[in-house]
């Protein structure tokens, strides 16, 4: 009986872990249309962290990329926000499952393209 119970919980856990999203993407274009932000997330199971690639294409620059991990149920407009301070500065905020926020500063102008976590 004990082995059947362990097997039942193991199978249940695996079904739950495999039933969520494992790939997602989100796109945002700046208000002036000059900056395109693509966010792609991947994970093996729904209980793991997301491996995120944030790609930015702006003006004449080559596409820039920043990679990191985030702990969240999903990556969507529900937990990612884009706050444009002006035409060239944007804060990208990821809200994790535990309520913590990770903030990235993007500077995208005709003269420079920079992005970093702050």
Biopython code that builds the backbone (N, CA, C, O; Angstrom):
import numpy as np
from Bio.PDB.StructureBuilder import StructureBuilder

atoms = [
    (1, "UNK", "N", (0.827, -1.195, 0.000)),
    (1, "UNK", "CA", (0.000, 0.000, 0.000)),
    (1, "UNK", "C", (0.875, 1.263, 0.000)),
    (1, "UNK", "O", (0.576, 2.225, -0.708)),
    (2, "UNK", "N", (1.948, 1.256, 0.790)),
    (2, "UNK", "CA", (2.835, 2.409, 0.884)),
    (2, "UNK", "C", (3.463, 2.726, -0.468)),
    (2, "UNK", "O", (3.589, 3.895, -0.835)),
    (3, "UNK", "N", (3.857, 1.695, -1.209)),
    (3, "UNK", "CA", (4.480, 1.900, -2.517)),
    (3, "UNK", "C", (3.484, 2.472, -3.526)),
    (3, "UNK", "O", (3.849, 3.288, -4.372)),
    (4, "UNK", "N", (2.240, 2.045, -3.432)),
    (4, "UNK", "CA", (1.216, 2.575, -4.342)),
    (4, "UNK", "C", (0.957, 4.048, -4.068)),
    (4, "UNK", "O", (0.754, 4.832, -4.995)),
    (5, "UNK", "N", (0.964, 4.421, -2.796)),
    (5, "UNK", "CA", (0.745, 5.815, -2.423)),
    (5, "UNK", "C", (1.898, 6.689, -2.922)),
    (5, "UNK", "O", (1.669, 7.782, -3.440)),
    (6, "UNK", "N", (3.121, 6.216, -2.770)),
    (6, "UNK", "CA", (4.282, 6.960, -3.261)),
    (6, "UNK", "C", (4.223, 7.083, -4.778)),
    (6, "UNK", "O", (4.493, 8.152, -5.324)),
    (7, "UNK", "N", (3.880, 6.022, -5.448)),
    (7, "UNK", "CA", (3.755, 6.041, -6.898)),
    (7, "UNK", "C", (2.664, 7.020, -7.328)),
    (7, "UNK", "O", (2.854, 7.769, -8.286)),
    (8, "UNK", "N", (1.536, 7.024, -6.642)),
    (8, "UNK", "CA", (0.434, 7.931, -6.957)),
    (8, "UNK", "C", (0.882, 9.382, -6.847)),
    (8, "UNK", "O", (0.632, 10.176, -7.754)),
    (9, "UNK", "N", (1.547, 9.739, -5.736)),
    (9, "UNK", "CA", (1.984, 11.122, -5.554)),
    (9, "UNK", "C", (3.075, 11.501, -6.552)),
    (9, "UNK", "O", (3.122, 12.644, -7.007)),
    (10, "UNK", "N", (3.943, 10.570, -6.893)),
    (10, "UNK", "CA", (4.988, 10.840, -7.883)),
    (10, "UNK", "C", (4.392, 11.127, -9.250)),
    (10, "UNK", "O", (4.791, 12.083, -9.914)),
    (11, "UNK", "N", (3.449, 10.313, -9.671)),
    (11, "UNK", "CA", (2.796, 10.512, -10.967)),
    (11, "UNK", "C", (1.996, 11.804, -10.966)),
    (11, "UNK", "O", (2.012, 12.540, -11.953)),
    (12, "UNK", "N", (1.299, 12.091, -9.874)),
    (12, "UNK", "CA", (0.521, 13.331, -9.774)),
    (12, "UNK", "C", (1.443, 14.542, -9.891)),
    (12, "UNK", "O", (1.138, 15.485, -10.620)),
    (13, "UNK", "N", (2.565, 14.521, -9.178)),
    (13, "UNK", "CA", (3.509, 15.628, -9.243)),
    (13, "UNK", "C", (4.040, 15.824, -10.660)),
    (13, "UNK", "O", (4.134, 16.954, -11.139)),
    (14, "UNK", "N", (4.381, 14.745, -11.318)),
    (14, "UNK", "CA", (4.886, 14.837, -12.688)),
    (14, "UNK", "C", (3.846, 15.404, -13.638)),
    (14, "UNK", "O", (4.179, 16.202, -14.514)),
    (15, "UNK", "N", (2.609, 15.008, -13.480)),
    (15, "UNK", "CA", (1.542, 15.536, -14.341)),
    (15, "UNK", "C", (1.341, 17.021, -14.113)),
    (15, "UNK", "O", (1.148, 17.776, -15.066)),
    (16, "UNK", "N", (1.382, 17.447, -12.867)),
    (16, "UNK", "CA", (1.233, 18.871, -12.562)),
    (16, "UNK", "C", (2.422, 19.648, -13.103)),
    (16, "UNK", "O", (2.248, 20.712, -13.698)),
    (17, "UNK", "N", (3.624, 19.133, -12.906)),
    (17, "UNK", "CA", (4.837, 19.820, -13.352)),
    (17, "UNK", "C", (4.892, 19.951, -14.864)),
    (17, "UNK", "O", (5.429, 20.931, -15.380)),
    (18, "UNK", "N", (4.351, 18.990, -15.574)),
    (18, "UNK", "CA", (4.427, 19.008, -17.036)),
    (18, "UNK", "C", (3.231, 19.686, -17.692)),
    (18, "UNK", "O", (3.215, 19.853, -18.912)),
    (19, "UNK", "N", (2.238, 20.076, -16.914)),
    (19, "UNK", "CA", (1.013, 20.599, -17.511)),
    (19, "UNK", "C", (1.058, 22.097, -17.787)),
    (19, "UNK", "O", (0.226, 22.589, -18.551)),
    (20, "UNK", "N", (1.993, 22.844, -17.199)),
    (20, "UNK", "CA", (2.063, 24.284, -17.410)),
    (20, "UNK", "C", (2.847, 24.643, -18.648)),
    (20, "UNK", "O", (3.406, 23.782, -19.327)),
    (21, "UNK", "N", (2.878, 25.946, -18.931)),
    (21, "UNK", "CA", (3.617, 26.474, -20.072)),
    (21, "UNK", "C", (5.112, 26.260, -19.906)),
    (21, "UNK", "O", (5.645, 26.397, -18.804)),
    (22, "UNK", "N", (5.785, 25.928, -20.988)),
    (22, "UNK", "CA", (7.246, 25.811, -20.950)),
    (22, "UNK", "C", (7.922, 26.753, -21.946)),
    (22, "UNK", "O", (9.146, 26.882, -21.932)),
    (23, "UNK", "N", (7.154, 27.406, -22.800)),
    (23, "UNK", "CA", (7.668, 28.412, -23.738)),
    (23, "UNK", "C", (6.694, 29.578, -23.770)),
    (23, "UNK", "O", (5.479, 29.384, -23.763)),
    (24, "UNK", "N", (7.227, 30.776, -23.806)),
    (24, "UNK", "CA", (6.367, 31.947, -23.897)),
    (24, "UNK", "C", (7.135, 33.093, -24.545)),
    (24, "UNK", "O", (8.366, 33.094, -24.569)),
    (25, "UNK", "N", (6.412, 34.050, -25.059)),
    (25, "UNK", "CA", (7.055, 35.236, -25.630)),
    (25, "UNK", "C", (6.143, 36.447, -25.447)),
    (25, "UNK", "O", (4.924, 36.328, -25.320)),
    (26, "UNK", "N", (6.765, 37.586, -25.440)),
    (26, "UNK", "CA", (6.064, 38.845, -25.237)),
    (26, "UNK", "C", (6.785, 39.892, -26.070)),
    (26, "UNK", "O", (8.016, 39.908, -26.103)),
    (27, "UNK", "N", (6.054, 40.755, -26.734)),
    (27, "UNK", "CA", (6.666, 41.801, -27.551)),
    (27, "UNK", "C", (6.105, 43.150, -27.144)),
    (27, "UNK", "O", (4.922, 43.280, -26.830)),
    (28, "UNK", "N", (6.977, 44.157, -27.155)),
    (28, "UNK", "CA", (6.566, 45.526, -26.838)),
    (28, "UNK", "C", (7.269, 46.476, -27.804)),
    (28, "UNK", "O", (8.459, 46.323, -28.081)),
    (29, "UNK", "N", (6.532, 47.446, -28.309)),
    (29, "UNK", "CA", (7.099, 48.468, -29.194)),
    (29, "UNK", "C", (6.931, 49.815, -28.505)),
    (29, "UNK", "O", (5.867, 50.120, -27.966)),
    (30, "UNK", "N", (7.992, 50.616, -28.527)),
    (30, "UNK", "CA", (7.981, 51.917, -27.857)),
    (30, "UNK", "C", (6.897, 52.817, -28.439)),
    (30, "UNK", "O", (6.460, 52.613, -29.571)),
    (31, "UNK", "N", (6.460, 53.815, -27.664)),
    (31, "UNK", "CA", (5.440, 54.746, -28.170)),
    (31, "UNK", "C", (5.826, 55.442, -29.478)),
    (31, "UNK", "O", (4.957, 55.747, -30.295)),
    (32, "UNK", "N", (7.133, 55.696, -29.682)),
    (32, "UNK", "CA", (7.538, 56.361, -30.929)),
    (32, "UNK", "C", (7.798, 55.364, -32.058)),
    (32, "UNK", "O", (8.099, 55.766, -33.182)),
    (33, "UNK", "N", (7.684, 54.061, -31.764)),
    (33, "UNK", "CA", (7.847, 53.033, -32.782)),
    (33, "UNK", "C", (9.286, 52.720, -33.173)),
    (33, "UNK", "O", (9.513, 51.931, -34.090)),
    (34, "UNK", "N", (10.256, 53.318, -32.503)),
    (34, "UNK", "CA", (11.667, 53.145, -32.871)),
    (34, "UNK", "C", (12.356, 52.002, -32.121)),
    (34, "UNK", "O", (13.453, 51.594, -32.502)),
    (35, "UNK", "N", (11.727, 51.478, -31.058)),
    (35, "UNK", "CA", (12.350, 50.450, -30.228)),
    (35, "UNK", "C", (11.410, 49.248, -30.131)),
    (35, "UNK", "O", (10.225, 49.381, -29.828)),
    (36, "UNK", "N", (11.975, 48.083, -30.397)),
    (36, "UNK", "CA", (11.206, 46.844, -30.331)),
    (36, "UNK", "C", (11.868, 45.928, -29.288)),
    (36, "UNK", "O", (13.054, 45.613, -29.391)),
    (37, "UNK", "N", (11.085, 45.507, -28.286)),
    (37, "UNK", "CA", (11.582, 44.644, -27.222)),
    (37, "UNK", "C", (10.891, 43.293, -27.348)),
    (37, "UNK", "O", (9.663, 43.213, -27.305)),
    (38, "UNK", "N", (11.675, 42.240, -27.502)),
    (38, "UNK", "CA", (11.153, 40.873, -27.556)),
    (38, "UNK", "C", (11.645, 40.119, -26.328)),
    (38, "UNK", "O", (12.840, 40.100, -26.033)),
    (39, "UNK", "N", (10.716, 39.505, -25.622)),
    (39, "UNK", "CA", (11.051, 38.715, -24.444)),
    (39, "UNK", "C", (10.641, 37.281, -24.726)),
    (39, "UNK", "O", (9.485, 37.005, -25.047)),
    (40, "UNK", "N", (11.599, 36.371, -24.604)),
    (40, "UNK", "CA", (11.328, 34.951, -24.813)),
    (40, "UNK", "C", (11.740, 34.191, -23.567)),
    (40, "UNK", "O", (12.840, 34.380, -23.046)),
    (41, "UNK", "N", (10.843, 33.326, -23.090)),
    (41, "UNK", "CA", (11.137, 32.527, -21.908)),
    (41, "UNK", "C", (10.985, 31.049, -22.211)),
    (41, "UNK", "O", (10.081, 30.636, -22.937)),
    (42, "UNK", "N", (11.894, 30.254, -21.636)),
    (42, "UNK", "CA", (11.845, 28.798, -21.802)),
    (42, "UNK", "C", (12.153, 28.141, -20.469)),
    (42, "UNK", "O", (12.914, 28.672, -19.660)),
    (43, "UNK", "N", (11.553, 26.983, -20.251)),
    (43, "UNK", "CA", (11.852, 26.154, -19.089)),
    (43, "UNK", "C", (11.451, 24.726, -19.405)),
    (43, "UNK", "O", (10.615, 24.490, -20.277)),
    (44, "UNK", "N", (12.046, 23.769, -18.698)),
    (44, "UNK", "CA", (11.779, 22.356, -18.967)),
    (44, "UNK", "C", (10.434, 21.915, -18.398)),
    (44, "UNK", "O", (9.697, 21.168, -19.040)),
    (45, "UNK", "N", (10.118, 22.384, -17.182)),
    (45, "UNK", "CA", (8.840, 22.043, -16.545)),
    (45, "UNK", "C", (8.248, 23.298, -15.933)),
    (45, "UNK", "O", (8.940, 24.303, -15.765)),
    (46, "UNK", "N", (6.975, 23.240, -15.602)),
    (46, "UNK", "CA", (6.284, 24.423, -15.083)),
    (46, "UNK", "C", (6.676, 24.778, -13.655)),
    (46, "UNK", "O", (6.243, 25.814, -13.149)),
    (47, "UNK", "N", (7.476, 23.959, -12.991)),
    (47, "UNK", "CA", (7.911, 24.288, -11.631)),
    (47, "UNK", "C", (9.316, 24.884, -11.596)),
    (47, "UNK", "O", (9.812, 25.220, -10.521)),
    (48, "UNK", "N", (9.955, 25.017, -12.736)),
    (48, "UNK", "CA", (11.295, 25.588, -12.818)),
    (48, "UNK", "C", (11.223, 27.091, -13.082)),
    (48, "UNK", "O", (10.169, 27.636, -13.412)),
    (49, "UNK", "N", (12.370, 27.739, -12.928)),
    (49, "UNK", "CA", (12.458, 29.155, -13.272)),
    (49, "UNK", "C", (12.478, 29.299, -14.796)),
    (49, "UNK", "O", (12.812, 28.364, -15.523)),
    (50, "UNK", "N", (12.114, 30.488, -15.251)),
    (50, "UNK", "CA", (12.175, 30.797, -16.673)),
    (50, "UNK", "C", (13.590, 31.231, -17.026)),
    (50, "UNK", "O", (14.182, 32.034, -16.304)),
    (51, "UNK", "N", (14.139, 30.726, -18.107)),
    (51, "UNK", "CA", (15.369, 31.227, -18.717)),
    (51, "UNK", "C", (14.908, 32.258, -19.738)),
    (51, "UNK", "O", (14.281, 31.910, -20.739)),
    (52, "UNK", "N", (15.216, 33.517, -19.485)),
    (52, "UNK", "CA", (14.675, 34.613, -20.282)),
    (52, "UNK", "C", (15.760, 35.246, -21.140)),
    (52, "UNK", "O", (16.870, 35.499, -20.673)),
    (53, "UNK", "N", (15.424, 35.498, -22.399)),
    (53, "UNK", "CA", (16.238, 36.306, -23.291)),
    (53, "UNK", "C", (15.427, 37.551, -23.629)),
    (53, "UNK", "O", (14.325, 37.454, -24.170)),
    (54, "UNK", "N", (15.976, 38.718, -23.308)),
    (54, "UNK", "CA", (15.317, 39.972, -23.642)),
    (54, "UNK", "C", (16.142, 40.613, -24.751)),
    (54, "UNK", "O", (17.288, 41.006, -24.532)),
    (55, "UNK", "N", (15.559, 40.717, -25.933)),
    (55, "UNK", "CA", (16.221, 41.263, -27.115)),
    (55, "UNK", "C", (15.653, 42.641, -27.438)),
    (55, "UNK", "O", (14.442, 42.859, -27.385)),
    (56, "UNK", "N", (16.541, 43.557, -27.770)),
    (56, "UNK", "CA", (16.122, 44.915, -28.105)),
    (56, "UNK", "C", (16.706, 45.300, -29.453)),
    (56, "UNK", "O", (17.910, 45.184, -29.682)),
    (57, "UNK", "N", (15.845, 45.755, -30.329)),
    (57, "UNK", "CA", (16.254, 46.301, -31.634)),
    (57, "UNK", "C", (15.823, 47.765, -31.643)),
    (57, "UNK", "O", (14.640, 48.084, -31.521)),
    (58, "UNK", "N", (16.812, 48.645, -31.791)),
    (58, "UNK", "CA", (16.508, 50.079, -31.744)),
    (58, "UNK", "C", (17.356, 50.838, -32.749)),
    (58, "UNK", "O", (18.557, 50.606, -32.890)),
    (59, "UNK", "N", (16.700, 51.740, -33.432)),
    (59, "UNK", "CA", (17.356, 52.610, -34.393)),
    (59, "UNK", "C", (18.248, 51.785, -35.319)),
    (59, "UNK", "O", (17.797, 50.760, -35.831)),
    (60, "UNK", "N", (19.498, 52.194, -35.551)),
    (60, "UNK", "CA", (20.372, 51.469, -36.469)),
    (60, "UNK", "C", (21.305, 50.480, -35.793)),
    (60, "UNK", "O", (22.188, 49.921, -36.443)),
    (61, "UNK", "N", (21.122, 50.257, -34.507)),
    (61, "UNK", "CA", (22.027, 49.365, -33.773)),
    (61, "UNK", "C", (21.740, 47.903, -34.067)),
    (61, "UNK", "O", (20.626, 47.531, -34.436)),
    (62, "UNK", "N", (22.786, 47.068, -33.892)),
    (62, "UNK", "CA", (22.571, 45.627, -33.923)),
    (62, "UNK", "C", (21.703, 45.267, -32.725)),
    (62, "UNK", "O", (21.701, 45.967, -31.712)),
    (63, "UNK", "N", (20.977, 44.184, -32.851)),
    (63, "UNK", "CA", (20.097, 43.756, -31.767)),
    (63, "UNK", "C", (20.913, 43.448, -30.513)),
    (63, "UNK", "O", (21.910, 42.730, -30.574)),
    (64, "UNK", "N", (20.482, 43.996, -29.380)),
    (64, "UNK", "CA", (21.124, 43.734, -28.095)),
    (64, "UNK", "C", (20.341, 42.669, -27.338)),
    (64, "UNK", "O", (19.131, 42.529, -27.516)),
    (65, "UNK", "N", (21.050, 41.914, -26.485)),
    (65, "UNK", "CA", (20.400, 40.819, -25.777)),
    (65, "UNK", "C", (20.896, 40.754, -24.338)),
    (65, "UNK", "O", (22.084, 40.914, -24.056)),
    (66, "UNK", "N", (19.950, 40.515, -23.440)),
    (66, "UNK", "CA", (20.252, 40.323, -22.027)),
    (66, "UNK", "C", (19.557, 39.037, -21.598)),
    (66, "UNK", "O", (18.371, 38.850, -21.868)),
    (67, "UNK", "N", (20.301, 38.139, -20.922)),
    (67, "UNK", "CA", (19.743, 36.858, -20.489)),
    (67, "UNK", "C", (19.772, 36.771, -18.967)),
    (67, "UNK", "O", (20.727, 37.212, -18.327)),
    (68, "UNK", "N", (18.711, 36.195, -18.397)),
    (68, "UNK", "CA", (18.603, 36.057, -16.953)),
    (68, "UNK", "C", (17.532, 35.021, -16.631)),
    (68, "UNK", "O", (16.867, 34.514, -17.534)),
    (69, "UNK", "N", (17.364, 34.705, -15.355)),
    (69, "UNK", "CA", (16.312, 33.792, -14.906)),
    (69, "UNK", "C", (15.315, 34.548, -14.059)),
    (69, "UNK", "O", (15.669, 35.499, -13.362)),
    (70, "UNK", "N", (14.053, 34.116, -14.124)),
    (70, "UNK", "CA", (13.003, 34.725, -13.313)),
    (70, "UNK", "C", (12.090, 33.623, -12.791)),
    (70, "UNK", "O", (11.813, 32.647, -13.487)),
    (71, "UNK", "N", (11.635, 33.790, -11.574)),
    (71, "UNK", "CA", (10.720, 32.833, -10.948)),
    (71, "UNK", "C", (9.311, 33.403, -11.006)),
    (71, "UNK", "O", (8.964, 34.325, -10.267)),
    (72, "UNK", "N", (8.507, 32.836, -11.898)),
    (72, "UNK", "CA", (7.142, 33.304, -12.086)),
    (72, "UNK", "C", (6.324, 32.204, -12.739)),
    (72, "UNK", "O", (6.868, 31.326, -13.408)),
    (73, "UNK", "N", (5.003, 32.258, -12.539)),
    (73, "UNK", "CA", (4.138, 31.278, -13.177)),
    (73, "UNK", "C", (4.105, 31.459, -14.684)),
    (73, "UNK", "O", (3.971, 30.494, -15.436)),
    (74, "UNK", "N", (4.230, 32.707, -15.115)),
    (74, "UNK", "CA", (4.137, 33.019, -16.537)),
    (74, "UNK", "C", (4.928, 34.288, -16.807)),
    (74, "UNK", "O", (5.351, 34.977, -15.879)),
    (75, "UNK", "N", (5.120, 34.585, -18.051)),
    (75, "UNK", "CA", (5.684, 35.865, -18.485)),
    (75, "UNK", "C", (4.653, 36.447, -19.439)),
    (75, "UNK", "O", (4.485, 35.970, -20.561)),
    (76, "UNK", "N", (3.966, 37.487, -18.976)),
    (76, "UNK", "CA", (2.882, 38.066, -19.761)),
    (76, "UNK", "C", (2.695, 39.533, -19.358)),
    (76, "UNK", "O", (3.416, 40.042, -18.501)),
    (77, "UNK", "N", (1.741, 40.194, -19.971)),
    (77, "UNK", "CA", (1.439, 41.579, -19.614)),
    (77, "UNK", "C", (0.910, 41.699, -18.190)),
    (77, "UNK", "O", (0.828, 42.805, -17.655)),
    (78, "UNK", "N", (0.548, 40.577, -17.566)),
    (78, "UNK", "CA", (0.079, 40.598, -16.180)),
    (78, "UNK", "C", (1.218, 40.801, -15.187)),
    (78, "UNK", "O", (0.998, 41.358, -14.111)),
    (79, "UNK", "N", (2.433, 40.363, -15.523)),
    (79, "UNK", "CA", (3.543, 40.498, -14.572)),
    (79, "UNK", "C", (4.779, 41.188, -15.157)),
    (79, "UNK", "O", (5.822, 41.243, -14.505)),
    (80, "UNK", "N", (4.671, 41.709, -16.369)),
    (80, "UNK", "CA", (5.770, 42.475, -16.967)),
    (80, "UNK", "C", (5.196, 43.829, -17.392)),
    (80, "UNK", "O", (4.180, 43.900, -18.082)),
    (81, "UNK", "N", (5.870, 44.899, -16.963)),
    (81, "UNK", "CA", (5.394, 46.231, -17.364)),
    (81, "UNK", "C", (6.538, 47.030, -17.979)),
    (81, "UNK", "O", (7.711, 46.821, -17.668)),
    (82, "UNK", "N", (6.164, 47.938, -18.850)),
    (82, "UNK", "CA", (7.103, 48.798, -19.566)),
    (82, "UNK", "C", (6.737, 50.238, -19.241)),
    (82, "UNK", "O", (5.678, 50.719, -19.645)),
    (83, "UNK", "N", (7.609, 50.927, -18.514)),
    (83, "UNK", "CA", (7.339, 52.302, -18.082)),
    (83, "UNK", "C", (8.296, 53.250, -18.799)),
    (83, "UNK", "O", (9.469, 53.360, -18.442)),
    (84, "UNK", "N", (7.773, 53.929, -19.814)),
    (84, "UNK", "CA", (8.592, 54.870, -20.586)),
    (84, "UNK", "C", (8.632, 56.202, -19.848)),
    (84, "UNK", "O", (7.608, 56.865, -19.683)),
    (85, "UNK", "N", (9.834, 56.587, -19.404)),
    (85, "UNK", "CA", (10.019, 57.861, -18.701)),
    (85, "UNK", "C", (10.017, 59.017, -19.689)),
    (85, "UNK", "O", (9.512, 60.101, -19.399)),
    (86, "UNK", "N", (10.586, 58.770, -20.850)),
    (86, "UNK", "CA", (10.576, 59.712, -21.964)),
    (86, "UNK", "C", (10.803, 58.892, -23.228)),
    (86, "UNK", "O", (10.693, 57.666, -23.198)),
    (87, "UNK", "N", (11.112, 59.545, -24.321)),
    (87, "UNK", "CA", (11.249, 58.862, -25.606)),
    (87, "UNK", "C", (12.395, 57.847, -25.653)),
    (87, "UNK", "O", (12.380, 56.932, -26.476)),
    (88, "UNK", "N", (13.395, 58.010, -24.764)),
    (88, "UNK", "CA", (14.599, 57.185, -24.835)),
    (88, "UNK", "C", (14.845, 56.284, -23.622)),
    (88, "UNK", "O", (15.756, 55.457, -23.661)),
    (89, "UNK", "N", (14.077, 56.415, -22.564)),
    (89, "UNK", "CA", (14.329, 55.677, -21.315)),
    (89, "UNK", "C", (13.098, 54.877, -20.897)),
    (89, "UNK", "O", (11.990, 55.402, -20.790)),
    (90, "UNK", "N", (13.336, 53.594, -20.666)),
    (90, "UNK", "CA", (12.240, 52.702, -20.274)),
    (90, "UNK", "C", (12.691, 51.804, -19.122)),
    (90, "UNK", "O", (13.792, 51.254, -19.143)),
    (91, "UNK", "N", (11.832, 51.668, -18.128)),
    (91, "UNK", "CA", (12.049, 50.681, -17.078)),
    (91, "UNK", "C", (11.170, 49.479, -17.395)),
    (91, "UNK", "O", (9.967, 49.614, -17.616)),
    (92, "UNK", "N", (11.779, 48.320, -17.412)),
    (92, "UNK", "CA", (11.064, 47.068, -17.669)),
    (92, "UNK", "C", (11.038, 46.321, -16.348)),
    (92, "UNK", "O", (12.088, 45.980, -15.804)),
    (93, "UNK", "N", (9.846, 46.064, -15.830)),
    (93, "UNK", "CA", (9.692, 45.490, -14.493)),
    (93, "UNK", "C", (9.039, 44.117, -14.590)),
    (93, "UNK", "O", (7.963, 43.966, -15.168)),
    (94, "UNK", "N", (9.709, 43.117, -14.014)),
    (94, "UNK", "CA", (9.197, 41.748, -13.937)),
    (94, "UNK", "C", (8.780, 41.486, -12.491)),
    (94, "UNK", "O", (9.600, 41.624, -11.583)),
    (95, "UNK", "N", (7.534, 41.117, -12.262)),
    (95, "UNK", "CA", (7.061, 40.735, -10.939)),
    (95, "UNK", "C", (7.109, 39.218, -10.827)),
    (95, "UNK", "O", (6.475, 38.505, -11.605)),
    (96, "UNK", "N", (7.872, 38.730, -9.846)),
    (96, "UNK", "CA", (8.039, 37.300, -9.661)),
    (96, "UNK", "C", (6.908, 36.734, -8.802)),
    (96, "UNK", "O", (6.116, 37.481, -8.226)),
    (97, "UNK", "N", (6.848, 35.423, -8.726)),
    (97, "UNK", "CA", (5.787, 34.743, -7.972)),
    (97, "UNK", "C", (5.790, 35.118, -6.500)),
    (97, "UNK", "O", (4.735, 35.149, -5.867)),
    (98, "UNK", "N", (6.975, 35.405, -5.942)),
    (98, "UNK", "CA", (7.064, 35.741, -4.518)),
    (98, "UNK", "C", (6.785, 37.210, -4.234)),
    (98, "UNK", "O", (6.917, 37.653, -3.093)),
    (99, "UNK", "N", (6.399, 37.978, -5.263)),
    (99, "UNK", "CA", (6.083, 39.389, -5.088)),
    (99, "UNK", "C", (7.273, 40.318, -5.315)),
    (99, "UNK", "O", (7.098, 41.530, -5.447)),
    (100, "UNK", "N", (8.477, 39.759, -5.362)),
    (100, "UNK", "CA", (9.664, 40.573, -5.625)),
    (100, "UNK", "C", (9.634, 41.086, -7.065)),
    (100, "UNK", "O", (9.062, 40.455, -7.955)),
    (101, "UNK", "N", (10.260, 42.237, -7.272)),
    (101, "UNK", "CA", (10.347, 42.812, -8.615)),
    (101, "UNK", "C", (11.797, 42.892, -9.060)),
    (101, "UNK", "O", (12.693, 43.188, -8.269)),
    (102, "UNK", "N", (12.008, 42.625, -10.330)),
    (102, "UNK", "CA", (13.311, 42.822, -10.961)),
    (102, "UNK", "C", (13.122, 43.904, -12.013)),
    (102, "UNK", "O", (12.239, 43.810, -12.866)),
    (103, "UNK", "N", (13.959, 44.930, -11.943)),
    (103, "UNK", "CA", (13.819, 46.088, -12.815)),
    (103, "UNK", "C", (15.047, 46.233, -13.704)),
    (103, "UNK", "O", (16.184, 46.113, -13.246)),
    (104, "UNK", "N", (14.796, 46.490, -14.973)),
    (104, "UNK", "CA", (15.842, 46.684, -15.967)),
    (104, "UNK", "C", (15.666, 48.067, -16.575)),
    (104, "UNK", "O", (14.548, 48.470, -16.897)),
    (105, "UNK", "N", (16.765, 48.792, -16.733)),
    (105, "UNK", "CA", (16.739, 50.113, -17.343)),
    (105, "UNK", "C", (17.216, 49.994, -18.785)),
    (105, "UNK", "O", (18.293, 49.462, -19.055)),
    (106, "UNK", "N", (16.405, 50.495, -19.699)),
    (106, "UNK", "CA", (16.756, 50.516, -21.114)),
    (106, "UNK", "C", (16.954, 51.964, -21.540)),
    (106, "UNK", "O", (16.098, 52.817, -21.303)),
    (107, "UNK", "N", (18.085, 52.226, -22.168)),
    (107, "UNK", "CA", (18.345, 53.522, -22.796)),
    (107, "UNK", "C", (18.508, 53.234, -24.278)),
    (107, "UNK", "O", (19.431, 52.527, -24.684)),
    (108, "UNK", "N", (17.611, 53.781, -25.082)),
    (108, "UNK", "CA", (17.636, 53.544, -26.523)),
    (108, "UNK", "C", (17.384, 54.861, -27.236)),
    (108, "UNK", "O", (16.267, 55.379, -27.264)),
    (109, "UNK", "N", (18.460, 55.386, -27.810)),
    (109, "UNK", "CA", (18.379, 56.632, -28.557)),
    (109, "UNK", "C", (19.159, 56.458, -29.854)),
    (109, "UNK", "O", (19.813, 55.432, -30.039)),
    (110, "UNK", "N", (19.105, 57.423, -30.745)),
    (110, "UNK", "CA", (19.896, 57.292, -31.973)),
    (110, "UNK", "C", (21.395, 57.195, -31.711)),
    (110, "UNK", "O", (22.135, 56.721, -32.572)),
    (111, "UNK", "N", (21.861, 57.636, -30.534)),
    (111, "UNK", "CA", (23.291, 57.638, -30.226)),
    (111, "UNK", "C", (23.750, 56.478, -29.345)),
    (111, "UNK", "O", (24.944, 56.179, -29.309)),
    (112, "UNK", "N", (22.831, 55.813, -28.631)),
    (112, "UNK", "CA", (23.253, 54.740, -27.745)),
    (112, "UNK", "C", (22.140, 53.730, -27.486)),
    (112, "UNK", "O", (20.951, 54.038, -27.565)),
    (113, "UNK", "N", (22.579, 52.503, -27.172)),
    (113, "UNK", "CA", (21.674, 51.424, -26.791)),
    (113, "UNK", "C", (22.309, 50.711, -25.617)),
    (113, "UNK", "O", (23.352, 50.073, -25.762)),
    (114, "UNK", "N", (21.682, 50.816, -24.445)),
    (114, "UNK", "CA", (22.179, 50.188, -23.230)),
    (114, "UNK", "C", (21.007, 49.581, -22.461)),
    (114, "UNK", "O", (19.901, 50.120, -22.453)),
    (115, "UNK", "N", (21.279, 48.441, -21.812)),
    (115, "UNK", "CA", (20.265, 47.827, -20.982)),
    (115, "UNK", "C", (20.973, 47.105, -19.842)),
    (115, "UNK", "O", (21.965, 46.411, -20.063)),
    (116, "UNK", "N", (20.464, 47.269, -18.622)),
    (116, "UNK", "CA", (21.055, 46.620, -17.456)),
    (116, "UNK", "C", (20.026, 46.511, -16.353)),
    (116, "UNK", "O", (19.053, 47.264, -16.313)),
    (117, "UNK", "N", (20.252, 45.564, -15.458)),
    (117, "UNK", "CA", (19.379, 45.436, -14.299)),
    (117, "UNK", "C", (19.781, 46.498, -13.279)),
    (117, "UNK", "O", (20.966, 46.748, -13.055)),
    (118, "UNK", "N", (18.778, 47.113, -12.668)),
    (118, "UNK", "CA", (19.057, 48.137, -11.653)),
    (118, "UNK", "C", (18.468, 47.711, -10.323)),
    (118, "UNK", "O", (18.591, 48.433, -9.334)),
]
sb = StructureBuilder()
sb.init_structure("model")
sb.init_model(0)
sb.init_chain("A")
sb.init_seg("    ")
for serial, (resi, resn, name, xyz) in enumerate(atoms, 1):
    if name == "N":
        sb.init_residue(resn, " ", resi, " ")
    sb.init_atom(name, np.array(xyz, "f"), 0.0, 1.0, " ", f" {name:<3s}", serial, name[0])
structure = sb.get_structure()
